[in-house]
Amino acid sequence: MSAGRLACPIAVGLLLLGCAGDAGRELPSTWTEPHTGMEFVLIEPGWFEMGSPSDEAGREPQEIAHTVTLTKPFYLGRYEVTQAEWSEVMADNPSRFQDCGPDCPVETVSLIRVREFLTELAARTDERLRLPTEAEWEYACRAGRRTAFGQGAAISSEAANFDGREPYPGARPGPYLERTTPVGSYPPNDWGLYDMSGNVWEWCEDEHCPYRDEPVTDPIGSCAAVLRVIRGGSWYYGPDSARCALRYTHRPADDGPSLGFRVVREVPSTEVVDVG
C-alpha cells in the first residue's frame, strides 16, 4: 500500500490498488501535531477481513470473521500517546511507571480522561481528533496481513512488550519485563506503526457490540453496551491478547497501568480530492 496516495477502496487480499488513470493531489504520508509533536501516519481506505479464522490459536468465539470496508482515509498516531504528550496537554501525569521516562506511554487513564485530553488538544489545533474505531484499529494493526499479528503469524516478547514466558504457538519464549517500555522500542508493522501489539491496551471509540456475520462499511459499535472496547494487549498480558483480532473491554471509568491509547486525526474534507 502506498502511504502517500489516496487510493480507491479496491483490494486484492489486503493490498490496495490505486485507481487506473487517477490524477490529483496526493495526501501527505505523515502529519505532525504542532503542539505536542505527536506523529501520525496516513492510513488509506480499503477492505479487509476483520475477526479471526477458526483455526487461529487463542481465538475467541466473538471474533467472527467478516468483511469490512473503510471508505475514508485517516491519520493514526505512529506511537501510543506518551507521558510527555499527555503532560503537555493536561499538565499532569497519572502514569504508574513515571520512572520509565517521558517517552513511555501514558497509562492509568480512563476513557473519561482520554476524552478530556482529546477535547483539550482539539481546541488547540482546530483539528478533528478522536480515538480509532475498532475496525480502523484492527485494519491498521494488520497492515495488509491476514496473520494473527501485524508482524507475522507468531511473535515473541523479544519483538513486542508482552508476557512471553508462555509463547504463542510457533514463537520461542521471551521475557516478561513487568512494566511499560518507551514507545518505538520494538520494530513497527509494515505501515510504520509501533506497539500495535503489547505495551499498553488502547481505548477505541466503540461500545462492545456483537459482530454481524455479513459485510459492513465504516462500522462503529453502538448498542447501548456499558463496556467499551480496548485493543492490542499490554506488558502485563500474554501473546494471545496481542493478536490483531483480540477484543477486550473495560468500563469508561476504569483505569490501570495497562490502559493507554493512540489518536486519530480525521482528514479534513478540503484535503480529500476526487481522483476517479
Residue pairs with C-beta under 8 A, 6 or more apart in sequence:
1 7
1 15
1 16
1 44
1 46
1 144
1 191
2 16
2 18
2 44
3 29
3 30
3 41
3 42
3 44
3 191
3 192
4 26
4 27
4 28
4 29
4 42
5 18
5 22
5 26
5 27
5 44
6 24
6 26
6 27
6 44
6 45
6 73
6 272
6 273
6 275
7 16
7 17
7 18
7 19
7 44
7 45
7 46
8 16
8 17
8 18
8 19
8 22
8 45
8 275
8 276
9 16
9 45
9 46
9 47
9 69
9 70
9 71
10 16
10 17
10 19
10 46
11 17
11 46
11 47
11 48
13 144
13 146
14 46
14 48
14 49
14 142
14 144
14 145
14 146
15 144
16 44
16 45
16 46
19 275
19 276
22 275
22 276
23 275
24 273
24 274
24 275
25 273
27 42
27 73
27 267
27 271
27 272
28 42
29 41
29 42
30 39
30 40
30 41
30 42
30 75
30 78
31 39
31 40
31 42
31 75
31 265
32 38
32 39
32 40
33 40
33 121
33 125
33 127
33 265
34 125
35 88
35 89
35 121
35 124
35 125
36 84
36 85
36 88
36 89
36 121
37 85
38 77
38 79
38 81
38 85
38 263
39 77
39 78
39 79
40 75
40 76
40 77
40 78
40 263
40 265
41 75
41 76
41 77
41 78
41 191
41 192
41 193
42 73
42 74
42 75
43 73
43 74
43 75
43 76
43 136
43 139
43 140
43 191
44 73
45 69
45 70
45 71
45 72
45 73
46 69
46 70
46 139
47 67
47 68
47 69
47 70
48 67
48 68
48 138
48 139
48 142
49 65
49 66
49 67
49 68
49 146
50 65
50 66
50 67
50 68
50 135
50 138
50 139
50 211
50 245
51 63
51 64
51 65
51 66
51 211
51 245
52 59
52 63
52 65
52 148
52 243
52 245
53 59
53 65
54 65
56 63
56 148
56 243
56 245
57 148
57 168
57 169
57 240
58 148
58 168
58 239
58 240
58 243
58 246
59 245
60 246
60 247
62 210
62 211
62 247
63 211
63 245
63 246
63 247
64 210
64 211
64 213
66 211
66 212
66 213
66 214
66 215
66 216
67 215
67 216
68 135
68 139
68 215
68 216
68 217
68 219
69 215
69 216
69 217
69 218
70 135
70 136
70 139
70 217
70 218
71 217
71 218
72 218
72 266
72 267
72 272
73 267
73 272
74 132
74 136
74 264
74 265
74 266
74 267
75 264
75 265
75 266
75 267
76 132
76 136
76 140
76 193
76 262
76 263
76 264
76 265
77 262
77 263
77 264
78 188
78 192
78 193
78 194
79 105
79 183
79 184
79 194
79 195
79 262
80 105
80 106
80 183
80 194
80 195
80 199
80 200
80 202
80 260
80 261
80 262
81 105
81 106
81 117
81 260
81 261
81 262
81 263
82 102
82 103
82 104
82 105
82 106
82 183
83 93
83 95
83 98
83 100
83 101
83 102
83 103
83 104
83 105
83 106
84 102
84 103
85 106
86 92
86 93
86 94
86 95
86 106
86 109
86 117
87 93
87 102
89 117
89 120
89 121
89 124
90 113
90 116
90 117
90 120
93 106
94 106
94 107
94 108
94 109
94 113
94 255
95 104
95 105
95 106
95 107
95 108
95 257
96 107
96 108
96 257
97 104
97 107
97 179
97 180
97 257
100 179
100 180
100 181
100 182
101 182
103 182
103 183
103 184
104 180
104 181
104 182
104 183
105 180
105 183
105 195
105 199
105 200
105 260
106 260
106 261
107 180
107 200
107 256
107 257
107 258
107 259
107 260
108 255
108 256
108 257
108 259
109 117
109 255
109 259
109 260
109 261
110 252
110 253
110 254
110 255
110 259
111 203
111 228
111 250
111 252
111 253
111 254
112 252
112 253
113 255
114 131
114 203
114 261
118 129
118 130
118 131
118 263
121 129
121 263
122 128
122 129
127 265
127 266
127 268
128 265
128 266
128 268
129 263
129 264
129 265
129 266
130 205
130 263
130 264
130 266
131 203
131 204
131 205
131 261
131 263
131 264
132 140
132 202
132 204
132 205
132 262
132 264
133 204
133 205
133 206
133 218
133 219
133 220
133 221
134 204
134 205
134 206
134 219
134 220
134 221
134 229
134 231
134 247
135 216
135 218
135 219
135 220
136 264
137 202
137 204
137 231
137 232
138 231
138 244
138 245
140 191
140 193
140 196
141 150
141 189
141 193
141 196
141 197
141 231
141 232
141 244
142 150
142 244
143 150
143 189
143 190
143 191
143 193
143 196
144 190
144 191
145 152
145 190
147 153
147 244
148 154
148 168
148 243
148 244
148 245
149 155
149 160
149 197
149 242
149 243
149 244
150 189
150 190
150 193
150 196
150 197
150 244
151 159
151 160
151 187
151 189
151 197
153 170
154 167
154 168
154 169
154 170
154 171
154 239
155 168
155 171
155 197
155 239
155 242
156 164
156 167
156 168
156 171
156 172
156 173
156 174
156 239
157 163
157 164
157 167
157 174
157 175
157 176
157 177
157 198
157 239
158 164
158 172
158 174
158 175
159 174
159 186
159 187
160 186
160 195
160 197
160 198
160 199
160 242
161 177
161 180
161 181
161 185
161 186
161 195
161 198
161 199
161 234
161 235
162 197
162 198
162 233
162 234
162 235
162 237
162 238
162 239
162 241
162 242
163 176
163 235
163 236
163 237
163 238
163 239
164 171
164 173
164 174
164 175
164 176
164 238
164 239
165 173
165 174
165 175
165 176
165 238
166 173
166 238
166 239
167 173
167 174
167 239
168 238
168 239
168 240
171 239
177 235
178 235
178 236
179 235
180 199
180 200
180 235
180 257
181 199
181 235
183 194
183 195
183 199
184 194
184 195
186 194
186 195
186 198
188 194
189 196
195 232
196 232
196 244
197 232
197 233
197 242
197 243
197 244
198 232
198 233
198 234
198 235
198 242
199 232
199 234
199 235
199 260
200 232
200 234
200 235
200 258
200 259
200 260
201 230
201 231
201 232
201 233
201 234
201 248
201 250
201 258
201 259
201 260
202 230
202 231
202 232
202 260
202 261
202 262
203 228
203 229
203 230
203 259
203 260
203 261
204 228
204 229
204 230
204 231
205 220
205 221
206 220
206 221
206 222
206 228
206 229
207 221
207 222
207 223
207 224
207 225
207 227
207 228
207 229
208 221
208 225
208 227
208 228
208 229
208 247
208 249
209 221
209 222
209 223
209 225
210 223
221 229
226 251
227 249
227 250
227 251
228 249
228 250
228 251
228 252
229 247
229 248
229 249
230 248
230 249
230 250
230 259
231 246
231 247
231 248
232 242
233 239
233 241
233 242
233 243
233 246
234 241
234 258
234 259
235 258
236 257
236 258
237 258
240 246
241 248
250 259
